[in-house]
Amino acid sequence: MAKNTGDDELDKIYKELRSHNISTGNSHSSGSKSSGAGSSTDGDLMQFFVGLVMLAVGIYMILQNINVTSNWGLYSYHIGSFHLSNGMILLPAVIGIGMLFMMERKLFGWIVLAIGIAIILASVFLTTHLYWKTTSAYTFLIMFGLTAAGAGLVIRQLFKKN
């Protein structure tokens, strides 16, 4: 029984591919990796997500070992020799809210309210303190090791030249 022309063409293409793989050293029997479709991108994607998970776990562990405290409301602020209590810090925001309801043109009221909110946020951030919890060297190495290794994997995959 004779082969049809489609089978002959497939055999010819197969032989060309096989001879090309052997001449370039990409045969499966030589023990090198296969460069099949999608094999390198699957590994790259897996490395990226493993790095992302490692980075997230490391950052989570670091943030779990930081205590945040604030002494807002305990002290008064000093402007020269004038002492300003925390209640006075809220005054521009309260005046801005009042101006929004009393004035026809509300632009100036919004400006005063925005300044009041900015002063409140600044006073909270300026009185916030971060303290590192006591931790073992092993935990310290795990936290920062995971963060560094995860960041390295993510950065390597993001800036990899194709």
N, C-alpha and C positions, 0 to 999 in steps of 0.2 A: 504494500500500500504506500503511495507517495504522499509526502508531506505537502501541505498547502503553502503558499508563499508567505502567509502571516507567521507560520512557525519558523520558516527559514530566516525571516527578518529578526524575530526574537532571538533565535540561536546566534545570529551574527552579532547582535547588540550585546548579548550575554558574554560572548567570547571577547569582544572588545573591552567590555568593562572588567572582565576577569584578567585580561592581559595588562590593562592599565593599572589595576590594583597590585598585581604582582610586580610590575616594573617600578612603581612608586613606593613599594614596601608597605602597602596598606592591606595586605591579605589577612584574612581571619586566622590563618594557620601560623602566622609569625608571632602571635601573642600580643600584638599591639591593640589599642582601643579601637573600637568601631566608630566611624564618624558618620553614623546614620542620621537620618533627619530628626532634628529636635533633641539629640542626646546631649549636646553641650548646653543648650538653652535650658533644658530641664534641670541639669545640675546647677547652673547659674541661678535659676529661680529658687531652687531648694536652698542654696547657700545664702541667698539674700534673705529668705524668710527665717532661716535658722539664726542668722545674724540679727535680724530684727527682733526675734523672740529673746535672744540672749541680751541684747541692748535694753529691751523693755524690762526684763527681770532684774538686770543690774541696776537700772535707774530706780525701779520700785524698791529694791533693797536699800539703796542709798537714802532715798526719801523716807523710808521707814525708820532710819536711824538718826533723824534730825528732829529735835524738839523746837517748836516755835512758840515763843512767849511774847507778850506785849505788856508794857506798863502804861498803856494809854488810860488815862483817867486817874492815875495815881499822882501825877505831878502837874505843876503849872508851868507854863512856858514863860520865858523871860525875853522881853524886848527892851534892851537897855536896862533901866532900873524899874521898868513897868512889868508887873507880874500878870500874866494872862492865864486864867483858868481854862479847863477843858470845856466848860459850858460856853465860854466866850468864843471858842473855836466854832461852835455850831451856829453862832449868831448870824454870820453872813448868809448861810443857807436858809435860815428861817426868814430873814429879811427878804431874800430873793423870792421865796415862795409867797410871801405877803405881797410883794410888788407885782407878781404875776396876776393876782386876783384884783388888785386895786387900780392898776394903770391901764389906760387904753392901749398905748404902744408897749408891747410886752418885751421888746428886744432888750431893754436895759434890765428888766427883771430876770430874763434868762441869763444875761451876762453875770449879774450878781449871784444868781443861783449856781452857775458853773464855777465861779471863783470860790464860793462857799464849799462846794463839793470837792474841788481840788485841794482846798486847805484841809478839809477833814481827811481825805485820803493821804495827803502828805504827812499829816500828824500821826496817822496810824502806821504808815510805813516807816517813819522815822523813829517810832518807839517800839518797833518789832525787833526781837533778838532771836537768832538761830543758835542752838546749842547742839553739839554732836554728842550722842549717847555713847556711853562706854561700851565698847564692843571688843571681841577677841580679834587677834591678828588673822586667824583663819577666816572669820566672817568678812573682815576688811579686804583680804585678798580675793575672796570669792566675789564680793560686790564689785570691786573695781576691775577685777579680771574679766568678769562677765561683760561689764560695760565696755572695756577696751576691746575685747575680742569681738563682741557683737558689732561695735562701731567699725572695727577693721573690716569685717566681712561685708557689712552694708556698703561702706565706702568703696571697697574693692570692686563690688559688683556694679555700683552706680557709675564709677569712672573707668570701667573696663573698656579697653579698645577692642572693637570687633574685628 
